[in-house]
């Protein structure tokens, strides 16, 4: 079997990896192998950008107005909101 050695791993990443391994009742090495196997068995799942995918699903930017018009509209809707029953400078 081949041996893989990883150096200079960020402490937060290692801590997350350790936590996930513990929750799955695996050693860190076993968890790394599991992650690699999942990725290599289905790489197209990991190749997309989640932000772009979300935007494409929501059609949130399908608007003919320019940015200034959209901002003006948002600000008007905030000022006319009755959510706080008074003028709130943080949201205006």
ZAMI-497735 format. One record per residue: residue in three letters; x, y, z of N, C-alpha, C, CB in turn. Coordinates in steps of 0.05 Angstrom, whole numbers, plus 5000, padded with zeros to 4 digits. Glycine has a CB too. Example, Ala and Ser with C-alpha at 12.3 -4.5 7.8 and 13.67 -1.06 7.14 Angstrom:
// residues 2
ALA526448865156524649105156526449345156522649115181SER525749555142527349795143525850015157528249885114
END
This chain:
// residues 92
UNK501749765000500050005000501750255000498150005024UNK500750454987502250714986501850865013501250884963UNK503751035018503651205042503451495033506151165060UNK501551645045501151925039501852085064498251985028UNK503552285061504252455084503452735077507252435090UNK502152865095501253145091502653315112498053165093UNK503853535102505253725120503953995119508153745112UNK504454145140503554425142500554455140504854595121UNK499154275153496154285153495254485173494954005159UNK493554665165492454875183491254745208490455045168UNK491654865231490654745256487654725257491554915280UNK486254925245483354915245482354695227482155185235UNK483654655204482854445186483354165199484454465160UNK485554145213486153895227484153835249489053895238UNK483454045263481454025285478753935273481154285300UNK477954055251475453975238475553685229474854155215UNK477753615217478153335207477953145231480753315192UNK479253205252479253045276476453005288481153155298UNK474953225288472253225298470453055281471153505300UNK470653075255469052915237469752625239469453015207UNK472352565241473252285244472052165269476352265244UNK472152315291471052215317468052165314471652425339UNK466652345301463752305299463052065281462452555287UNK464851985263464451755246465751505257465451815218UNK466851525281468251295294470451195276466251075300UNK472051375265474351305249476851445259473851385219UNK479151335251481551485256481751705236484051285254UNK483651895241483952115222484852005195486052315233UNK486551805195487451695169485151565154489651475174UNK483451415169481151295156479251505145479651115176UNK478951725159477151935150478252075125476752155173UNK480852125124482052235100481652055076485052295105UNK482051795080481651605059478651605050482351315068UNK476851625068474051635062473351885045472351625087UNK474452105053473952355039475052345010475252595053UNK477452235008478652204981477052014964481552114984UNK476251794975474551594960471951724951473951354977UNK470651874968468152004961468652204938466952154985UNK470752354940471352554919471952414892473652724927UNK473652214893474552084868472351914855476951914873UNK470451824871468251664860466151834847466951494882UNK466052094854464052264842465052554841461452254859UNK467152604826468452874826466753104816470952864810UNK464753044798463153264787461353394809461453164765UNK460753244830459253364852460753584865458553144872UNK463453564866465053754880466153974862467353614894UNK465653954836466854144817465354394814467254014791UNK462754394822461154644818461654844841458254574816UNK461255084834461455304854458755334867462355574841UNK458455284893455855294906454455564903456155234935UNK455955784904454656044901453456074873456756264905UNK454956004852453856024825451455834821456055954804UNK451655604833449455414831446955534844450155144843UNK447255644868444955764882443755994866445855874909UNK445356174855444356394839442956294814446656584831UNK444056084802442655984778439955864784444455774764UNK439655744808437155624816435155844824437555434839UNK436056054835434256254846433456464826435356384870UNK434956494804434556714785434356984798431956654769UNK435957014819435857264835436757514821437357224860UNK438257484799439357714786438057754758442357694783UNK435757634754434357664728432657914730432657414722UNK433958144725432658404728433758594707433158514757UNK431958744694432758934673433759194684430458974654UNK433259244710434159504722437159504727432659554748UNK438259744727441059754733441459754764442360014721UNK443959744773444459714802443359944818447459694806UNK443560194808442560424823439560404826443260684808UNK438060314806435160294808434460074828433960224781UNK435859854829435359644848435859734876437059394841UNK438059874880438759974907436660174917441460114907UNK435760354899433660544906431160404914433160744882UNK430360204899427960054905428159914932427459844883UNK430459804938430859664964430659864987433659524965UNK431960094983431860305004429060405009433760534997UNK427560444987424760534990423060335005423560594962UNK423460074999421959875012422659855042422359594999UNK425059905049425959905077424660135092428959915079UNK424560365080423460595094420460575098424160855079UNK419160445079416260425081415360175097415060415053UNK417260015107416659775122415459845149419159605125UNK413459705157412159755183413059545203409159745180UNK415159405196416159185213416859285241418559055201UNK418059515243418959605269417159825282421759715267UNK415059895268413160085277414360355284411659985302UNK416760405277418060665280420460675261418860715310UNK421460905258423760935240426160835255424061235231UNK427560655242429960535254432360605236429660225258UNK434160765246436360875230438260655220437861075245UNK438360435234440160215226439160095199440259995247UNK436560075196435459945172434560145151433159775180UNK434760395156433860605136436160685119432760845150
END
